[in-house]
């Protein structure tokens, strides 16, 4: 009986000590770290404890201007509405970070990981966002001072250009055509013709029917159905005659009115000769496409769409 009593007393003492240690640890954190020195938690890569202090002080807007947080692991850190001007986040990990409405003027984001981060309404004036990794990050109503950063933002979602931004970006930066993937180039072409009044339908990527886009539209002679073959070539690699002959064959064996070749490059002399033999076939080379992008962009501005 005495032995059981001794064991029970020892167990109670150990449990009390453990609880006391845990509580004292929490009190120590609360006592040592407050809004006056919480930046030390970020310097030590302890974002969870930083977030706890932010929860305890909901009206606090941290000022970390000029701080050096290079290479820190700050996954999920809460920096909403914080002042982070000239901060050094180079090579830091801020995946999933909350940076909405934060001021990041002239911040160093070289090598920074911002995947899945929220930067909505953040002020990135003077910041080179293109130096960071921003897959699936949110940039709604973000403030920028450089058109170059628009390119980075537009590709932030799964490294894919947003279709509404494509026309605007290529209009401002025609050389961007060379950076597009074949699928993105097809999307650009489809969006251009959509803005010019056509019903544009991209065909499935797996099909190989000799065309990539179907355009439908009406004019004074009735409804037109146009098959568009898109060729994303480098500008030094012109499209040859065989491609035009293949498109002509597809158009002649379908119920389409016309066929259209659109390329990011140019076409050979032989290809133009084939197009002259088939009046249903038209060519839109790189120069012609840039002009169509400009026309679509101006139409977008005028209509506000």
Phi, psi and omega in degrees: 000318180295322181297316178299320181295318179297316180298318180296318180295316179297319179298317180296320179296315181295318179297316179298321179295319181296316179296318179298320179296318180296313181296320180294326177295318178294317179295326179295316179298314182294327183282318185282319184251122173222192186294344181281334182223018182297342179301336179298326178298321177291321179296334179262012179057050179237067185294331181297317181289325174301314181298327178297318179293325177294323177295324180285343182229071188298337181265003183280129176245095186301142175247105181244029182304129175078001181290153178255106177241035181300128174073007182283152176264103185235043180301128176074013183293143180263104179237031179299133178062012180284155176263110187237029182298134177063017179289150179256101177256016185303132179062013177277158179251110180238034179301132179072011181291150176261106182237016182296136181065015177278156175259113182241043183293128177056034178283152177265109181245025180296115179075009181286139176261114181240029180300133179065012179283157177252110179244026181301132178063016177284151179261107182252028180302126178079005181258135180269086183293332184296348179276354183254165173263123189227037181300130176063016177286157180256130182232030182302125176057032178290151182258123180232161173236010181226130177295333181298328181289338178298326180297317180296316181296317184296338180260007186290336182268102179054032179054037183235131177293136174287133188301324181291334180274339185303309182299315180299316183290316180292329175298317180282328185228079182303331181294346179296340178307322183291339182271347182288145171285164177304321179292320179293324179294319176299318179298318178301312181299316179299318181292324177300311182289331174298316179291340178269007172105002180267155168272111186255128179233117176284135178277159180302146182296334185278344184281155178224067183259011178089004176208157186244337183222142173248124178252138176230136180194165181242146172223195183295342183257008178112200184276137177253142173235115188242129176264126184247124172258128185250128179237112178267091179246157171293153186293347177264006182237087185289154178283134184269177184295327183299325179295318179293320178297320178296317179296319179299319179296320179295316181295316182294335180259019178229180178264023179278150177278324187213166174233144184226125173260123177242126182226152175277357180245221178228185179234156179283167177300321179297323179295319178294326178294323176296316180298326179291333179283337182239100183296344178283348186257132177234156182241132171241100179272188186304313182296318180293324180294318179302321178293321178293322177298317178298317179296317179294321180295318179293324178294323178296316180297317183292325181269344180076014180269000000 
